[in-house]
Amino acid sequence: MSAVVSATLGVSAASRVRGFVALTKPRIIELLLVTTIPTMFVAERGLPKITLMLATLVGGTLAAGGANAINMVVDRDIDAVMKRTRNRPLVTGVVTPAQAMVFALGLEVAAFAELWATVNLLSAVLAVSATAFYVFVYTMWLKRTSRQNIVIGGAAGAVPVLVGWAAVRGNLGLAPIVLFVLMFLWTPPHFWALAIRYREDYRSVDVPMLPVVTSMRKTAGQILVYTILVVAASGAFGVAASLGAVYWAAAAGFGAVFVYFAFGLWRTPSDEKAMRLFHWSISYVTLLFVAMAVDALVFR
């Protein structure tokens, strides 16, 4: 009997439940949902139906949770080595890989069924397609083979804005595509900043994150370029979605701070400045999306 199975047999029900919750990576899901609801406000040009928002959140949470659980199953070998991930439930034996896969696939089936039944088919297809892309393209292919892993793989994390828009409109258009591009461009500077801090962890498992395969200076230069592109995309979205003064003020102000932190990291690279940028990147997305929701209410 394996050590993991032996450990699992002695796990309490409460610990196992916490383990299953941890498989979904709740903090990552929170960030994805922060982008979904404000997008719905913009698509509606006001306040969407509460029931529609709740149904979209439930489906999005299930889909993202399933994707994250599958990611942990695939990456359990390197998670056991990296200091940052040694306490994940599949490493500690709280949950077995088989249990995690059944749980994850169940979440994906539930996500598709719930979104199709309560929202629409397009939202359901988009949500589950994001999972497939995240698992097969990023986790199983690019993560361990390409320095562009997070650049391409980050597309999965940008899909929730499409799900939110499709939930309201039943279709897509220029504005949601531009918003998707904004989130696609935001992912590299966000994740590379964190990867700078944990570059030795990634190096220990031969995962070619950019800070592992090139210098901190060059990584910071790429972060600065992508950050500038994010700010440009935020302006393009303001035009495409015909947003007003609240959004434009937020996009300009918060974007300037984002570029300031990125420039500071490029000028004098350090772990501390990288983490400052990482934390601000989360605040930037949160504040920008809140601003677009407020703008949609004010200027509807």
C-alpha angles and dihedrals in degrees: 000000000000122000091243093053091046091051091048093056090062096049119114121235091247092052091049091051090051088049093054090049090050090053089066093056096228095197091058091047090053090058093048092051092048087066096044103059098046088049087057090053091054093046090050093041086225140015114342120215110286091227091053092050092049093047091049092048092050093050093044092049092051093048095046092044092053092049092050092049092052089048090056092050092052094043099042092110095058093036087063090058102040115085092218093057105033093107097055113126096249091052095047092044097242087128128023122229091246092052091047093051093049089048093048096047090047089055091051093050090047091048093052094045094046095048093045092048099042106024117017142289095257092058091048093050093047094050096049092041089057089055092051091049093047094049103038103029102033108023101033101032119018105028095072099029112041138049086215090062098116094037093061098026091052089075088083091062091053095057097083090075088057090048091052093048093046090049090062104032102027089226142051133245144165098298097055091043090054090048089050089053090050091055091042090056093043094059099070098054090042095051099034090056089057091043090057088060093047100033093123090055091054092044091054090061097037095246105154100222109165096255088055097052099038139028125284088244093056091044090051089050090055090047090053093050093050091045091055089049090051091055091047090051090051088058092047090052091051089057096042093049095039093233125178142230097295092059095041092052091049094046092051097043100041091040091054090054091049092053091045092056092044092050091049090053091049093048095050111008117208140148091248094055091044091056091046088055091045093054092044091051088062092047090047094057093043095049095042093052093045088052093052091050091050090046091052089054096045098044101034 
